[in-house]
């Protein structure tokens, strides 16, 4: 192991001694002049003490730590980490006859910072969020198809929009291994088209699987409004749960087409479902009070950076305020934030503010988060990005 050495400023090693996986650029005292994006580097404290190894990149987060020991970062390293990630998913029982869609690698939560891998049947979709993982993509792909107990034959690389733009890497979305012959995955016995070629993220939001199952239990006999429906996941679960009416709303015509296709895949010709391509706030403004007694608010991230936090919180207040105004008495509201820049307390305060302004009696039934295949390293609490509340509104 002979990697270029980065030296930290005095006292800046404290978070790393607690195994936090990020080195910020302001913590670096000195670094070799010839470092390039994605290089593996050794990180030393100001007194020369060895701390660990990681991927270097240009930006606020300068190093993403891969290991806090004297480790060689090679194919064996990646394969061992992939094996450990799969072992956890086996414990969770996610790869079953009635479920073949799940997250296999969740970045820092699986001690592979900068890497996301979602599995859809025999296809794995790989996303790199750091140059180092981009350069390791072929090793990772080979490791995935070689993993014992993982039925993956195809690996699709989808990182055109996730890599830092300053890196100037020009990644191309493409199959690294194989080519899928179906885009249908199964989640808890329900079928979904997954558009990993052109869809958002890796093509499907597997992080809402447990929350969709919970919604199914509340849907019986209710009129359900699924805002920001995207692939229609919540709508499909509501249909199976016995909802009497399900309305799916998204501003994107493409999302509505995908929702309709997923409804048809599971409930062909079922008249209970209807979809509308329209702006969410316009739909909420125009709908009748009491028209729905179960509403899902699962918007895209309102704040991707802390600089947008204030606007994001006002957005959550306004959106939830509309739902409190329009939901029927005895209604149930599922409301979420996937913005990493918004913490649980801030989101809850935004929803509380909206509830207080509505002057309605509101009780918390459940506090929601991401599922166990999106694990949060105890040393990296920032990995907990999905927040949700289930509320009973009198």
Secondary structure, DSSP 8 states (H G I E B T S, - for coil): ---EEEEE-TTTTHHHHTT--EEEGGGEEE--TT--TT-EEEEE-TTS-EEEEEEE-SSSEEEEEEESSS---SHHHHHHHHHHHHHHHHHHT-SBTTB-EEEEEEGGGGT-TTEEEEEETTEEEEEESSHHHHHTHHHHHHHHHH-TT----EEEE--TTTS-GGG------EEEE---S--EEEETTEEEE--TTTSSTTSS-GGGHHHHHHHHHH-TT-EEEEES-TTTHHHHHHHHTT-SEEEEEES-HHHHHHHHHHHHHHSTT-TTEEEEES-HHHHHHHS-TTS-SEEEE----S-SSGGGHHHHHHHHHHHHHHHHHHS-TTEEEEEEE--TTS-HHHHHHHHHHHHHHHT--EEEEEEE---TTS---TT-GGG---EEEEEEE-
